[in-house]
Amino acid sequence: MIDAAELRSALGRFATGVTIITTRSTSGEAVGVTASSFNAVSLDPPLILWSLGRNAFSHPIFEAASHFAVHVLGDDQRDLSNRFARASSAKFEGLATREGLGGVPLLGNCAAVFECSTEHRYAGGDHLILVGRVLRLDQGPAERPPLLFHQGRYAALAGETSTV
Ligand SMILES: Cc1cc2nc3c(=O)[nH]c(=O)nc-3n(C[C@H](O)[C@H](O)[C@H](O)COP(=O)(O)O)c2cc1C
């Protein structure tokens, strides 16, 4: 039997980036969540994935959505990450958004944006796994420091990087 707290802790050893994923409900409501479960799947066809907790307010909306957008955050966007990680109906209040493919609200000034159509939905225990097909992308300068998440805390790149 795997202990949930121990599992969470061990998974936390895996450092990730941080994203905000947005969509719009069929009734027109903008929704968004902070997500570190984003990852690459395939280059050809261009596919990405992420997973969303079944208890999230936005779960039924993302499950039904034809499109969503993944915004990769820079290190200077911790406040934005916190805003979208809290249950609130005012996540978009005061934020300038543009309309993306499928009417999805797009946030400005992110490190990269992947506009996707929903390609697959899979049951993943207490999460829903969503696979998106990248239809359009946008990226800022490669030198911009990324926001990282490690062991339940935000982190920044430190020290030397080296080629693979
Ligand atoms: C850094 C970070 C990463 C997160 N990653 C995920 C994730 O991958 N999937 C998920 O369902 N929730 C994740 N969360 C939690 C959601 O952002 C949080 O539950 C949010 O309130 C969900 O929004 P909603 O209830 O409005 O749908 C993360 C939170 C933080 C701070």
The ligand as a MOL file (V3000), in Angstrom:
LIG
                    3D

  0  0  0     0  0            999 V3000
M  V30 BEGIN CTAB
M  V30 COUNTS 31 33 0 0 0
M  V30 BEGIN ATOM
M  V30 1 C 2.3650 24.9610 -8.7090 0
M  V30 2 C 1.0000 24.3080 -8.7490 0
M  V30 3 C 0.7430 23.2830 -9.6390 0
M  V30 4 C -0.5200 22.6740 -9.7270 0
M  V30 5 N -0.7430 21.6880 -10.6350 0
M  V30 6 C -1.9650 21.1430 -10.7630 0
M  V30 7 C -2.2260 20.1650 -11.7640 0
M  V30 8 O -1.3620 19.7910 -12.5540 0
M  V30 9 N -3.4770 19.6440 -11.8480 0
M  V30 10 C -4.4770 20.0490 -11.0000 0
M  V30 11 O -5.6120 19.5530 -11.1170 0
M  V30 12 N -4.2740 20.9980 -10.0460 0
M  V30 13 C -3.0350 21.5450 -9.9080 0
M  V30 14 N -2.8110 22.5190 -8.9780 0
M  V30 15 C -3.9340 22.9530 -8.1190 0
M  V30 16 C -4.9330 23.8420 -8.8780 0
M  V30 17 O -4.2900 24.9620 -9.4560 0
M  V30 18 C -6.0300 24.3180 -7.8890 0
M  V30 19 O -6.6920 23.1960 -7.3600 0
M  V30 20 C -7.0500 25.2680 -8.5250 0
M  V30 21 O -7.7780 25.8900 -7.4850 0
M  V30 22 C -8.0320 24.5830 -9.4240 0
M  V30 23 O -8.9080 25.5990 -9.9030 0
M  V30 24 P -10.4930 25.4050 -9.9800 0
M  V30 25 O -10.9170 24.7720 -8.6660 0
M  V30 26 O -11.0010 26.7800 -10.2120 0
M  V30 27 O -10.7600 24.5000 -11.1300 0
M  V30 28 C -1.5560 23.1220 -8.8650 0
M  V30 29 C -1.3010 24.1720 -7.9650 0
M  V30 30 C -0.0330 24.7470 -7.8970 0
M  V30 31 C 0.2110 25.8880 -6.9340 0
M  V30 END ATOM
M  V30 BEGIN BOND
M  V30 1 1 1 2
M  V30 2 1 2 3
M  V30 3 2 2 30
M  V30 4 2 3 4
M  V30 5 1 4 5
M  V30 6 1 4 28
M  V30 7 2 5 6
M  V30 8 1 6 7
M  V30 9 1 6 13
M  V30 10 2 7 8
M  V30 11 1 7 9
M  V30 12 1 9 10
M  V30 13 2 10 11
M  V30 14 1 10 12
M  V30 15 2 12 13
M  V30 16 1 13 14
M  V30 17 1 14 15
M  V30 18 1 14 28
M  V30 19 1 15 16
M  V30 20 1 16 17
M  V30 21 1 16 18
M  V30 22 1 18 19
M  V30 23 1 18 20
M  V30 24 1 20 21
M  V30 25 1 20 22
M  V30 26 1 22 23
M  V30 27 1 23 24
M  V30 28 2 24 25
M  V30 29 1 24 26
M  V30 30 1 24 27
M  V30 31 2 28 29
M  V30 32 1 29 30
M  V30 33 1 30 31
M  V30 END BOND
M  V30 END CTAB
M  END
